Amino acid sequence: MYMSSKKDKDREIREIIDTTLDETKSSVNKTTNEAKKEVPQYTKAVNEYQQETIQATKDIADSFLESQKQVMNSAQSLWAPYIENVQNSYWSYWTPKSAAENYTRAVSNITDSTIAATRLANNFMFASMEAWRTTIRHTRDNAIEFSRLNANYARTFRNLALDNLREYQVR
């Protein structure tokens, strides 16, 4: 009767442990499924962020270039006679047209650099996301391996304990 009662208690404890672990597994599944449902929102947010950044860069460049066109036209009509006099006197290579072309190239270069910086920031963000993905994969693989090792250790420990118990009972 004692052995039967002990076996019943052992079975009951195993059932409680199994039930608790199954409930935990169910809870983890529920949480991860809910998190998976949110992925499209995050993807959409990142996409919208990139689109807004690119559009903002374009709008800034367009607005700046338009204002500079107006500034250059105003300055040219005001300063052209003076510049031509200075040019004739000192700098035969410098003209309002060449100044405008140089300025336009500089502004174009700044715009290109801004867009390139945005592209680099996006590339950095994606590289970071890829590094995170790799880290998560390694963490998952390592956790699975540690769990396997832990289960093997527990089985080995149980088998050693049972072997020792048998040897003790034989003596």
Salt bridges, closest charged atoms under 4 A:
ASP8 OD1 - ARG11 NH2 2.61
ASP10 OD2 - LYS6 NZ 3.47
GLU48 OE2 - LYS44 NZ 3.69
ASP62 OD2 - LYS58 NZ 2.72
GLU66 OE1 - LYS69 NZ 3.76
GLU101 OE2 - LYS97 NZ 3.91
GLU130 OE1 - ARG133 NH1 2.50
ASP141 OD1 - ARG140 NH2 3.20
GLU145 OE2 - ARG148 NH2 2.46
ASP163 OD1 - ARG166 NH1 2.84
